[in-house]
């Protein structure tokens, strides 16, 4: 099949999928870090209302950690796959 050209561009398609996965992983990790830094920054700016704000900001903190974790899982999954 390789002689007839059926498998000629297989590596290019695998590299494209790997690049998309790496970019998505990096984007999710950066977004997660931005959410975490923004949440902690908001808590520091409003230092006097911390008791009230921690309950309100907890979903954002969990979402930020979740985005970072999903980004890491995507990166790990595509690094272990051998196309």
PyMOL Python script that loads the backbone (N, CA, C, O; Angstrom):
from pymol import cmd

cmd.read_pdbstr("""\
ATOM      1  N   UNK A   1       0.815  -1.186   0.000  1.00  0.00           N
ATOM      2  CA  UNK A   1       0.000   0.000   0.000  1.00  0.00           C
ATOM      3  C   UNK A   1       0.863   1.256   0.000  1.00  0.00           C
ATOM      4  O   UNK A   1       0.481   2.274  -0.576  1.00  0.00           O
ATOM      5  N   UNK A   2       2.007   1.188   0.634  1.00  0.00           N
ATOM      6  CA  UNK A   2       2.880   2.340   0.682  1.00  0.00           C
ATOM      7  C   UNK A   2       3.365   2.697  -0.724  1.00  0.00           C
ATOM      8  O   UNK A   2       3.543   3.872  -1.047  1.00  0.00           O
ATOM      9  N   UNK A   3       3.574   1.680  -1.550  1.00  0.00           N
ATOM     10  CA  UNK A   3       4.050   1.927  -2.911  1.00  0.00           C
ATOM     11  C   UNK A   3       3.005   2.648  -3.751  1.00  0.00           C
ATOM     12  O   UNK A   3       3.360   3.434  -4.629  1.00  0.00           O
ATOM     13  N   UNK A   4       1.746   2.402  -3.503  1.00  0.00           N
ATOM     14  CA  UNK A   4       0.689   3.031  -4.288  1.00  0.00           C
ATOM     15  C   UNK A   4       0.301   4.404  -3.748  1.00  0.00           C
ATOM     16  O   UNK A   4      -0.485   5.108  -4.381  1.00  0.00           O
ATOM     17  N   UNK A   5       0.831   4.798  -2.600  1.00  0.00           N
ATOM     18  CA  UNK A   5       0.577   6.127  -2.086  1.00  0.00           C
ATOM     19  C   UNK A   5      -0.555   6.229  -1.083  1.00  0.00           C
ATOM     20  O   UNK A   5      -0.948   7.337  -0.719  1.00  0.00           O
ATOM     21  N   UNK A   6      -1.089   5.109  -0.626  1.00  0.00           N
ATOM     22  CA  UNK A   6      -2.186   5.180   0.333  1.00  0.00           C
ATOM     23  C   UNK A   6      -1.725   5.667   1.704  1.00  0.00           C
ATOM     24  O   UNK A   6      -2.452   6.383   2.393  1.00  0.00           O
ATOM     25  N   UNK A   7      -0.540   5.284   2.086  1.00  0.00           N
ATOM     26  CA  UNK A   7      -0.045   5.638   3.420  1.00  0.00           C
ATOM     27  C   UNK A   7       1.007   6.748   3.363  1.00  0.00           C
ATOM     28  O   UNK A   7       1.776   6.916   4.310  1.00  0.00           O
ATOM     29  N   UNK A   8       1.047   7.486   2.296  1.00  0.00           N
ATOM     30  CA  UNK A   8       2.098   8.489   2.098  1.00  0.00           C
ATOM     31  C   UNK A   8       2.004   9.626   3.110  1.00  0.00           C
ATOM     32  O   UNK A   8       3.030  10.024   3.661  1.00  0.00           O
ATOM     33  N   UNK A   9       0.835  10.154   3.371  1.00  0.00           N
ATOM     34  CA  UNK A   9       0.673  11.327   4.230  1.00  0.00           C
ATOM     35  C   UNK A   9       0.211  10.979   5.636  1.00  0.00           C
ATOM     36  O   UNK A   9      -0.354  11.827   6.326  1.00  0.00           O
ATOM     37  N   UNK A  10       0.437   9.766   6.064  1.00  0.00           N
ATOM     38  CA  UNK A  10      -0.032   9.357   7.383  1.00  0.00           C
ATOM     39  C   UNK A  10       0.697  10.114   8.490  1.00  0.00           C
ATOM     40  O   UNK A  10       0.067  10.505   9.473  1.00  0.00           O
ATOM     41  N   UNK A  11       1.982  10.327   8.361  1.00  0.00           N
ATOM     42  CA  UNK A  11       2.728  11.054   9.398  1.00  0.00           C
ATOM     43  C   UNK A  11       2.287  12.506   9.489  1.00  0.00           C
ATOM     44  O   UNK A  11       2.242  13.067  10.584  1.00  0.00           O
ATOM     45  N   UNK A  12       1.963  13.119   8.369  1.00  0.00           N
ATOM     46  CA  UNK A  12       1.516  14.508   8.399  1.00  0.00           C
ATOM     47  C   UNK A  12       0.207  14.648   9.160  1.00  0.00           C
ATOM     48  O   UNK A  12       0.035  15.607   9.912  1.00  0.00           O
ATOM     49  N   UNK A  13      -0.721  13.708   8.981  1.00  0.00           N
ATOM     50  CA  UNK A  13      -1.993  13.772   9.705  1.00  0.00           C
ATOM     51  C   UNK A  13      -1.780  13.553  11.195  1.00  0.00           C
ATOM     52  O   UNK A  13      -2.421  14.210  12.014  1.00  0.00           O
ATOM     53  N   UNK A  14      -0.889  12.640  11.554  1.00  0.00           N
ATOM     54  CA  UNK A  14      -0.605  12.408  12.974  1.00  0.00           C
ATOM     55  C   UNK A  14       0.028  13.640  13.602  1.00  0.00           C
ATOM     56  O   UNK A  14      -0.303  13.998  14.732  1.00  0.00           O
ATOM     57  N   UNK A  15       0.930  14.288  12.884  1.00  0.00           N
ATOM     58  CA  UNK A  15       1.556  15.496  13.413  1.00  0.00           C
ATOM     59  C   UNK A  15       0.533  16.616  13.578  1.00  0.00           C
ATOM     60  O   UNK A  15       0.610  17.389  14.533  1.00  0.00           O
ATOM     61  N   UNK A  16      -0.423  16.710  12.658  1.00  0.00           N
ATOM     62  CA  UNK A  16      -1.464  17.729  12.781  1.00  0.00           C
ATOM     63  C   UNK A  16      -2.305  17.495  14.026  1.00  0.00           C
ATOM     64  O   UNK A  16      -2.605  18.437  14.760  1.00  0.00           O
ATOM     65  N   UNK A  17      -2.687  16.252  14.268  1.00  0.00           N
ATOM     66  CA  UNK A  17      -3.479  15.942  15.466  1.00  0.00           C
ATOM     67  C   UNK A  17      -2.669  16.215  16.729  1.00  0.00           C
ATOM     68  O   UNK A  17      -3.206  16.716  17.718  1.00  0.00           O
ATOM     69  N   UNK A  18      -1.406  15.894  16.698  1.00  0.00           N
ATOM     70  CA  UNK A  18      -0.553  16.140  17.863  1.00  0.00           C
ATOM     71  C   UNK A  18      -0.404  17.638  18.112  1.00  0.00           C
ATOM     72  O   UNK A  18      -0.423  18.079  19.261  1.00  0.00           O
ATOM     73  N   UNK A  19      -0.257  18.423  17.043  1.00  0.00           N
ATOM     74  CA  UNK A  19      -0.131  19.867  17.201  1.00  0.00           C
ATOM     75  C   UNK A  19      -1.412  20.488  17.746  1.00  0.00           C
ATOM     76  O   UNK A  19      -1.363  21.376  18.597  1.00  0.00           O
ATOM     77  N   UNK A  20      -2.555  20.023  17.257  1.00  0.00           N
ATOM     78  CA  UNK A  20      -3.828  20.538  17.760  1.00  0.00           C
ATOM     79  C   UNK A  20      -3.987  20.190  19.234  1.00  0.00           C
ATOM     80  O   UNK A  20      -4.434  21.019  20.026  1.00  0.00           O
ATOM     81  N   UNK A  21      -3.620  18.963  19.603  1.00  0.00           N
ATOM     82  CA  UNK A  21      -3.726  18.550  21.004  1.00  0.00           C
ATOM     83  C   UNK A  21      -2.788  19.369  21.886  1.00  0.00           C
ATOM     84  O   UNK A  21      -3.163  19.767  22.988  1.00  0.00           O
ATOM     85  N   UNK A  22      -1.583  19.620  21.413  1.00  0.00           N
ATOM     86  CA  UNK A  22      -0.640  20.410  22.208  1.00  0.00           C
ATOM     87  C   UNK A  22      -1.119  21.846  22.376  1.00  0.00           C
ATOM     88  O   UNK A  22      -0.997  22.422  23.457  1.00  0.00           O
ATOM     89  N   UNK A  23      -1.661  22.422  21.313  1.00  0.00           N
ATOM     90  CA  UNK A  23      -2.172  23.794  21.417  1.00  0.00           C
ATOM     91  C   UNK A  23      -3.386  23.874  22.329  1.00  0.00           C
ATOM     92  O   UNK A  23      -3.511  24.809  23.121  1.00  0.00           O
ATOM     93  N   UNK A  24      -4.281  22.897  22.220  1.00  0.00           N
ATOM     94  CA  UNK A  24      -5.457  22.877  23.098  1.00  0.00           C
ATOM     95  C   UNK A  24      -5.027  22.696  24.546  1.00  0.00           C
ATOM     96  O   UNK A  24      -5.563  23.346  25.443  1.00  0.00           O
ATOM     97  N   UNK A  25      -4.069  21.819  24.772  1.00  0.00           N
ATOM     98  CA  UNK A  25      -3.566  21.594  26.125  1.00  0.00           C
ATOM     99  C   UNK A  25      -2.939  22.860  26.691  1.00  0.00           C
ATOM    100  O   UNK A  25      -3.199  23.236  27.835  1.00  0.00           O
ATOM    101  N   UNK A  26      -2.119  23.510  25.889  1.00  0.00           N
ATOM    102  CA  UNK A  26      -1.473  24.738  26.349  1.00  0.00           C
ATOM    103  C   UNK A  26      -2.496  25.839  26.610  1.00  0.00           C
ATOM    104  O   UNK A  26      -2.385  26.570  27.594  1.00  0.00           O
ATOM    105  N   UNK A  27      -3.487  25.958  25.735  1.00  0.00           N
ATOM    106  CA  UNK A  27      -4.523  26.971  25.919  1.00  0.00           C
ATOM    107  C   UNK A  27      -5.302  26.735  27.209  1.00  0.00           C
ATOM    108  O   UNK A  27      -5.560  27.678  27.955  1.00  0.00           O
ATOM    109  N   UNK A  28      -5.681  25.480  27.480  1.00  0.00           N
ATOM    110  CA  UNK A  28      -6.426  25.177  28.698  1.00  0.00           C
ATOM    111  C   UNK A  28      -5.600  25.435  29.943  1.00  0.00           C
ATOM    112  O   UNK A  28      -6.119  25.922  30.947  1.00  0.00           O
ATOM    113  N   UNK A  29      -4.317  25.111  29.881  1.00  0.00           N
ATOM    114  CA  UNK A  29      -3.460  25.358  31.038  1.00  0.00           C
ATOM    115  C   UNK A  29      -3.293  26.851  31.291  1.00  0.00           C
ATOM    116  O   UNK A  29      -3.348  27.299  32.436  1.00  0.00           O
ATOM    117  N   UNK A  30      -3.090  27.614  30.236  1.00  0.00           N
ATOM    118  CA  UNK A  30      -2.945  29.071  30.399  1.00  0.00           C
ATOM    119  C   UNK A  30      -4.246  29.682  30.912  1.00  0.00           C
ATOM    120  O   UNK A  30      -4.228  30.551  31.783  1.00  0.00           O
ATOM    121  N   UNK A  31      -5.369  29.228  30.373  1.00  0.00           N
ATOM    122  CA  UNK A  31      -6.659  29.732  30.835  1.00  0.00           C
ATOM    123  C   UNK A  31      -6.883  29.388  32.310  1.00  0.00           C
ATOM    124  O   UNK A  31      -7.380  30.218  33.071  1.00  0.00           O
ATOM    125  N   UNK A  32      -6.524  28.181  32.710  1.00  0.00           N
ATOM    126  CA  UNK A  32      -6.655  27.779  34.110  1.00  0.00           C
ATOM    127  C   UNK A  32      -5.794  28.622  35.034  1.00  0.00           C
ATOM    128  O   UNK A  32      -6.238  29.015  36.113  1.00  0.00           O
ATOM    129  N   UNK A  33      -4.568  28.900  34.619  1.00  0.00           N
ATOM    130  CA  UNK A  33      -3.680  29.732  35.435  1.00  0.00           C
ATOM    131  C   UNK A  33      -4.224  31.147  35.526  1.00  0.00           C
ATOM    132  O   UNK A  33      -4.159  31.770  36.586  1.00  0.00           O
ATOM    133  N   UNK A  34      -4.764  31.666  34.417  1.00  0.00           N
ATOM    134  CA  UNK A  34      -5.339  33.006  34.447  1.00  0.00           C
ATOM    135  C   UNK A  34      -6.539  33.075  35.385  1.00  0.00           C
ATOM    136  O   UNK A  34      -6.702  34.060  36.105  1.00  0.00           O
ATOM    137  N   UNK A  35      -7.385  32.038  35.388  1.00  0.00           N
ATOM    138  CA  UNK A  35      -8.541  32.013  36.285  1.00  0.00           C
ATOM    139  C   UNK A  35      -8.075  31.973  37.740  1.00  0.00           C
ATOM    140  O   UNK A  35      -8.614  32.684  38.588  1.00  0.00           O
ATOM    141  N   UNK A  36      -7.070  31.136  38.025  1.00  0.00           N
ATOM    142  CA  UNK A  36      -6.565  31.054  39.404  1.00  0.00           C
ATOM    143  C   UNK A  36      -5.938  32.375  39.854  1.00  0.00           C
ATOM    144  O   UNK A  36      -6.224  32.862  40.948  1.00  0.00           O
ATOM    145  N   UNK A  37      -5.094  32.944  39.016  1.00  0.00           N
ATOM    146  CA  UNK A  37      -4.433  34.201  39.378  1.00  0.00           C
ATOM    147  C   UNK A  37      -5.466  35.319  39.528  1.00  0.00           C
ATOM    148  O   UNK A  37      -5.373  36.134  40.446  1.00  0.00           O
ATOM    149  N   UNK A  38      -6.446  35.354  38.629  1.00  0.00           N
ATOM    150  CA  UNK A  38      -7.491  36.365  38.736  1.00  0.00           C
ATOM    151  C   UNK A  38      -8.313  36.217  40.006  1.00  0.00           C
ATOM    152  O   UNK A  38      -8.657  37.208  40.649  1.00  0.00           O
ATOM    153  N   UNK A  39      -8.625  34.985  40.362  1.00  0.00           N
ATOM    154  CA  UNK A  39      -9.404  34.749  41.581  1.00  0.00           C
ATOM    155  C   UNK A  39      -8.633  35.159  42.828  1.00  0.00           C
ATOM    156  O   UNK A  39      -9.166  35.838  43.706  1.00  0.00           O
ATOM    157  N   UNK A  40      -7.371  34.739  42.895  1.00  0.00           N
ATOM    158  CA  UNK A  40      -6.572  35.112  44.060  1.00  0.00           C
ATOM    159  C   UNK A  40      -6.306  36.611  44.089  1.00  0.00           C
ATOM    160  O   UNK A  40      -6.274  37.213  45.163  1.00  0.00           O
ATOM    161  N   UNK A  41      -6.117  37.217  42.925  1.00  0.00           N
ATOM    162  CA  UNK A  41      -5.933  38.664  42.871  1.00  0.00           C
ATOM    163  C   UNK A  41      -7.165  39.405  43.360  1.00  0.00           C
ATOM    164  O   UNK A  41      -7.052  40.396  44.082  1.00  0.00           O
ATOM    165  N   UNK A  42      -8.333  38.932  42.970  1.00  0.00           N
ATOM    166  CA  UNK A  42      -9.576  39.560  43.421  1.00  0.00           C
ATOM    167  C   UNK A  42      -9.735  39.415  44.931  1.00  0.00           C
ATOM    168  O   UNK A  42     -10.196  40.336  45.604  1.00  0.00           O
ATOM    169  N   UNK A  43      -9.353  38.256  45.456  1.00  0.00           N
ATOM    170  CA  UNK A  43      -9.414  38.074  46.908  1.00  0.00           C
ATOM    171  C   UNK A  43      -8.448  39.013  47.626  1.00  0.00           C
ATOM    172  O   UNK A  43      -8.768  39.542  48.691  1.00  0.00           O
ATOM    173  N   UNK A  44      -7.270  39.219  47.043  1.00  0.00           N
ATOM    174  CA  UNK A  44      -6.308  40.121  47.682  1.00  0.00           C
ATOM    175  C   UNK A  44      -6.761  41.572  47.620  1.00  0.00           C
ATOM    176  O   UNK A  44      -6.545  42.331  48.565  1.00  0.00           O
ATOM    177  N   UNK A  45      -7.388  41.963  46.514  1.00  0.00           N
ATOM    178  CA  UNK A  45      -7.868  43.343  46.393  1.00  0.00           C
ATOM    179  C   UNK A  45      -8.973  43.616  47.406  1.00  0.00           C
ATOM    180  O   UNK A  45      -9.010  44.687  48.012  1.00  0.00           O
ATOM    181  N   UNK A  46      -9.866  42.661  47.592  1.00  0.00           N
ATOM    182  CA  UNK A  46     -10.981  42.812  48.531  1.00  0.00           C
ATOM    183  C   UNK A  46     -10.681  42.043  49.814  1.00  0.00           C
ATOM    184  O   UNK A  46     -11.425  41.142  50.200  1.00  0.00           O
ATOM    185  N   UNK A  47      -9.605  42.405  50.452  1.00  0.00           N
ATOM    186  CA  UNK A  47      -9.121  41.686  51.634  1.00  0.00           C
ATOM    187  C   UNK A  47     -10.120  41.708  52.787  1.00  0.00           C
ATOM    188  O   UNK A  47     -10.187  40.741  53.546  1.00  0.00           O
ATOM    189  N   UNK A  48     -10.884  42.759  52.942  1.00  0.00           N
ATOM    190  CA  UNK A  48     -11.808  42.886  54.063  1.00  0.00           C
ATOM    191  C   UNK A  48     -13.018  41.971  53.977  1.00  0.00           C
ATOM    192  O   UNK A  48     -13.645  41.691  54.998  1.00  0.00           O
ATOM    193  N   UNK A  49     -13.359  41.503  52.794  1.00  0.00           N
ATOM    194  CA  UNK A  49     -14.548  40.664  52.608  1.00  0.00           C
ATOM    195  C   UNK A  49     -14.182  39.203  52.317  1.00  0.00           C
ATOM    196  O   UNK A  49     -14.945  38.503  51.652  1.00  0.00           O
ATOM    197  N   UNK A  50     -13.060  38.746  52.792  1.00  0.00           N
ATOM    198  CA  UNK A  50     -12.580  37.408  52.431  1.00  0.00           C
ATOM    199  C   UNK A  50     -13.548  36.295  52.814  1.00  0.00           C
ATOM    200  O   UNK A  50     -13.708  35.342  52.051  1.00  0.00           O
ATOM    201  N   UNK A  51     -14.187  36.385  53.952  1.00  0.00           N
ATOM    202  CA  UNK A  51     -15.098  35.320  54.372  1.00  0.00           C
ATOM    203  C   UNK A  51     -16.242  35.139  53.383  1.00  0.00           C
ATOM    204  O   UNK A  51     -16.614  34.014  53.051  1.00  0.00           O
ATOM    205  N   UNK A  52     -16.783  36.226  52.926  1.00  0.00           N
ATOM    206  CA  UNK A  52     -17.881  36.169  51.961  1.00  0.00           C
ATOM    207  C   UNK A  52     -17.376  35.737  50.578  1.00  0.00           C
ATOM    208  O   UNK A  52     -18.026  34.954  49.885  1.00  0.00           O
ATOM    209  N   UNK A  53     -16.219  36.256  50.195  1.00  0.00           N
ATOM    210  CA  UNK A  53     -15.723  36.024  48.837  1.00  0.00           C
ATOM    211  C   UNK A  53     -15.177  34.614  48.617  1.00  0.00           C
ATOM    212  O   UNK A  53     -15.232  34.097  47.501  1.00  0.00           O
ATOM    213  N   UNK A  54     -14.661  34.000  49.652  1.00  0.00           N
ATOM    214  CA  UNK A  54     -14.119  32.642  49.469  1.00  0.00           C
ATOM    215  C   UNK A  54     -15.222  31.689  49.041  1.00  0.00           C
ATOM    216  O   UNK A  54     -15.006  30.854  48.162  1.00  0.00           O
ATOM    217  N   UNK A  55     -16.382  31.794  49.636  1.00  0.00           N
ATOM    218  CA  UNK A  55     -17.501  30.953  49.211  1.00  0.00           C
ATOM    219  C   UNK A  55     -17.950  31.253  47.798  1.00  0.00           C
ATOM    220  O   UNK A  55     -18.364  30.356  47.063  1.00  0.00           O
ATOM    221  N   UNK A  56     -17.868  32.522  47.418  1.00  0.00           N
ATOM    222  CA  UNK A  56     -18.273  32.909  46.076  1.00  0.00           C
ATOM    223  C   UNK A  56     -17.217  32.521  45.033  1.00  0.00           C
ATOM    224  O   UNK A  56     -17.566  32.186  43.901  1.00  0.00           O
ATOM    225  N   UNK A  57     -15.948  32.563  45.398  1.00  0.00           N
ATOM    226  CA  UNK A  57     -14.870  32.298  44.448  1.00  0.00           C
ATOM    227  C   UNK A  57     -14.476  30.826  44.359  1.00  0.00           C
ATOM    228  O   UNK A  57     -13.702  30.454  43.477  1.00  0.00           O
ATOM    229  N   UNK A  58     -14.983  29.995  45.237  1.00  0.00           N
ATOM    230  CA  UNK A  58     -14.609  28.583  45.243  1.00  0.00           C
ATOM    231  C   UNK A  58     -14.895  27.893  43.896  1.00  0.00           C
ATOM    232  O   UNK A  58     -14.048  27.127  43.436  1.00  0.00           O
ATOM    233  N   UNK A  59     -16.037  28.126  43.247  1.00  0.00           N
ATOM    234  CA  UNK A  59     -16.231  27.497  41.929  1.00  0.00           C
ATOM    235  C   UNK A  59     -15.192  27.930  40.892  1.00  0.00           C
ATOM    236  O   UNK A  59     -14.798  27.134  40.040  1.00  0.00           O
ATOM    237  N   UNK A  60     -14.750  29.184  40.961  1.00  0.00           N
ATOM    238  CA  UNK A  60     -13.727  29.647  40.026  1.00  0.00           C
ATOM    239  C   UNK A  60     -12.382  28.973  40.300  1.00  0.00           C
ATOM    240  O   UNK A  60     -11.658  28.612  39.372  1.00  0.00           O
ATOM    241  N   UNK A  61     -12.060  28.809  41.573  1.00  0.00           N
ATOM    242  CA  UNK A  61     -10.811  28.140  41.924  1.00  0.00           C
ATOM    243  C   UNK A  61     -10.828  26.682  41.467  1.00  0.00           C
ATOM    244  O   UNK A  61      -9.839  26.183  40.931  1.00  0.00           O
ATOM    245  N   UNK A  62     -11.935  26.014  41.676  1.00  0.00           N
ATOM    246  CA  UNK A  62     -12.062  24.618  41.247  1.00  0.00           C
ATOM    247  C   UNK A  62     -12.031  24.529  39.715  1.00  0.00           C
ATOM    248  O   UNK A  62     -11.427  23.613  39.156  1.00  0.00           O
ATOM    249  N   UNK A  63     -12.677  25.471  39.047  1.00  0.00           N
ATOM    250  CA  UNK A  63     -12.672  25.479  37.582  1.00  0.00           C
ATOM    251  C   UNK A  63     -11.260  25.710  37.044  1.00  0.00           C
ATOM    252  O   UNK A  63     -10.861  25.075  36.068  1.00  0.00           O
ATOM    253  N   UNK A  64     -10.516  26.594  37.659  1.00  0.00           N
ATOM    254  CA  UNK A  64      -9.137  26.838  37.245  1.00  0.00           C
ATOM    255  C   UNK A  64      -8.275  25.607  37.398  1.00  0.00           C
ATOM    256  O   UNK A  64      -7.506  25.260  36.501  1.00  0.00           O
ATOM    257  N   UNK A  65      -8.404  24.940  38.543  1.00  0.00           N
ATOM    258  CA  UNK A  65      -7.651  23.699  38.756  1.00  0.00           C
ATOM    259  C   UNK A  65      -8.101  22.612  37.778  1.00  0.00           C
ATOM    260  O   UNK A  65      -7.281  21.834  37.292  1.00  0.00           O
ATOM    261  N   UNK A  66      -9.399  22.561  37.492  1.00  0.00           N
ATOM    262  CA  UNK A  66      -9.912  21.579  36.537  1.00  0.00           C
ATOM    263  C   UNK A  66      -9.378  21.821  35.133  1.00  0.00           C
ATOM    264  O   UNK A  66      -9.037  20.869  34.432  1.00  0.00           O
ATOM    265  N   UNK A  67      -9.301  23.075  34.714  1.00  0.00           N
ATOM    266  CA  UNK A  67      -8.752  23.389  33.397  1.00  0.00           C
ATOM    267  C   UNK A  67      -7.286  22.983  33.286  1.00  0.00           C
ATOM    268  O   UNK A  67      -6.859  22.440  32.268  1.00  0.00           O
ATOM    269  N   UNK A  68      -6.532  23.246  34.326  1.00  0.00           N
ATOM    270  CA  UNK A  68      -5.119  22.854  34.318  1.00  0.00           C
ATOM    271  C   UNK A  68      -4.994  21.340  34.256  1.00  0.00           C
ATOM    272  O   UNK A  68      -4.168  20.817  33.509  1.00  0.00           O
ATOM    273  N   UNK A  69      -5.805  20.630  35.034  1.00  0.00           N
ATOM    274  CA  UNK A  69      -5.763  19.168  35.043  1.00  0.00           C
ATOM    275  C   UNK A  69      -6.153  18.587  33.683  1.00  0.00           C
ATOM    276  O   UNK A  69      -5.501  17.660  33.202  1.00  0.00           O
ATOM    277  N   UNK A  70      -7.197  19.114  33.064  1.00  0.00           N
ATOM    278  CA  UNK A  70      -7.624  18.613  31.751  1.00  0.00           C
ATOM    279  C   UNK A  70      -6.547  18.890  30.708  1.00  0.00           C
ATOM    280  O   UNK A  70      -6.286  18.047  29.849  1.00  0.00           O
ATOM    281  N   UNK A  71      -5.927  20.050  30.774  1.00  0.00           N
ATOM    282  CA  UNK A  71      -4.833  20.353  29.856  1.00  0.00           C
ATOM    283  C   UNK A  71      -3.678  19.382  29.999  1.00  0.00           C
ATOM    284  O   UNK A  71      -3.108  18.934  29.003  1.00  0.00           O
ATOM    285  N   UNK A  72      -3.334  19.057  31.229  1.00  0.00           N
ATOM    286  CA  UNK A  72      -2.260  18.082  31.469  1.00  0.00           C
ATOM    287  C   UNK A  72      -2.650  16.685  30.976  1.00  0.00           C
ATOM    288  O   UNK A  72      -1.821  15.969  30.414  1.00  0.00           O
ATOM    289  N   UNK A  73      -3.908  16.302  31.188  1.00  0.00           N
ATOM    290  CA  UNK A  73      -4.354  14.985  30.738  1.00  0.00           C
ATOM    291  C   UNK A  73      -4.340  14.876  29.214  1.00  0.00           C
ATOM    292  O   UNK A  73      -3.971  13.835  28.671  1.00  0.00           O
ATOM    293  N   UNK A  74      -4.736  15.931  28.531  1.00  0.00           N
ATOM    294  CA  UNK A  74      -4.699  15.917  27.063  1.00  0.00           C
ATOM    295  C   UNK A  74      -3.263  15.782  26.580  1.00  0.00           C
ATOM    296  O   UNK A  74      -2.972  15.004  25.671  1.00  0.00           O
ATOM    297  N   UNK A  75      -2.382  16.534  27.186  1.00  0.00           N
ATOM    298  CA  UNK A  75      -0.979  16.476  26.780  1.00  0.00           C
ATOM    299  C   UNK A  75      -0.392  15.094  27.030  1.00  0.00           C
ATOM    300  O   UNK A  75       0.330  14.562  26.186  1.00  0.00           O
ATOM    301  N   UNK A  76      -0.695  14.514  28.176  1.00  0.00           N
ATOM    302  CA  UNK A  76      -0.176  13.191  28.505  1.00  0.00           C
ATOM    303  C   UNK A  76      -0.760  12.120  27.591  1.00  0.00           C
ATOM    304  O   UNK A  76      -0.046  11.210  27.169  1.00  0.00           O
ATOM    305  N   UNK A  77      -2.048  12.219  27.281  1.00  0.00           N
ATOM    306  CA  UNK A  77      -2.687  11.212  26.435  1.00  0.00           C
ATOM    307  C   UNK A  77      -2.088  11.217  25.031  1.00  0.00           C
ATOM    308  O   UNK A  77      -1.841  10.155  24.461  1.00  0.00           O
ATOM    309  N   UNK A  78      -1.856  12.392  24.474  1.00  0.00           N
ATOM    310  CA  UNK A  78      -1.318  12.438  23.117  1.00  0.00           C
ATOM    311  C   UNK A  78       0.177  12.177  23.091  1.00  0.00           C
ATOM    312  O   UNK A  78       0.708  11.801  22.046  1.00  0.00           O
ATOM    313  N   UNK A  79       0.874  12.363  24.200  1.00  0.00           N
ATOM    314  CA  UNK A  79       2.302  12.039  24.205  1.00  0.00           C
ATOM    315  C   UNK A  79       2.521  10.536  24.304  1.00  0.00           C
ATOM    316  O   UNK A  79       3.550  10.036  23.851  1.00  0.00           O
ATOM    317  N   UNK A  80       1.578   9.808  24.886  1.00  0.00           N
ATOM    318  CA  UNK A  80       1.723   8.365  25.012  1.00  0.00           C
ATOM    319  C   UNK A  80       1.207   7.598  23.801  1.00  0.00           C
ATOM    320  O   UNK A  80       1.577   6.441  23.599  1.00  0.00           O
ATOM    321  N   UNK A  81       0.355   8.230  22.993  1.00  0.00           N
ATOM    322  CA  UNK A  81      -0.143   7.565  21.810  1.00  0.00           C
ATOM    323  C   UNK A  81       0.941   7.503  20.753  1.00  0.00           C
ATOM    324  O   UNK A  81       1.618   8.494  20.480  1.00  0.00           O
ATOM    325  N   UNK A  82       1.096   6.351  20.171  1.00  0.00           N
ATOM    326  CA  UNK A  82       2.041   6.195  19.069  1.00  0.00           C
ATOM    327  C   UNK A  82       1.244   5.875  17.834  1.00  0.00           C
ATOM    328  O   UNK A  82       0.759   4.759  17.654  1.00  0.00           O
ATOM    329  N   UNK A  83       1.119   6.860  16.997  1.00  0.00           N
ATOM    330  CA  UNK A  83       0.305   6.690  15.796  1.00  0.00           C
ATOM    331  C   UNK A  83       1.030   5.878  14.785  1.00  0.00           C
ATOM    332  O   UNK A  83       0.502   5.627  13.702  1.00  0.00           O
TER     333      UNK A  83
END
""", "prot")
cmd.dss("prot")
cmd.show_as("cartoon", "prot")
cmd.util.cbc("prot")
cmd.orient("prot")
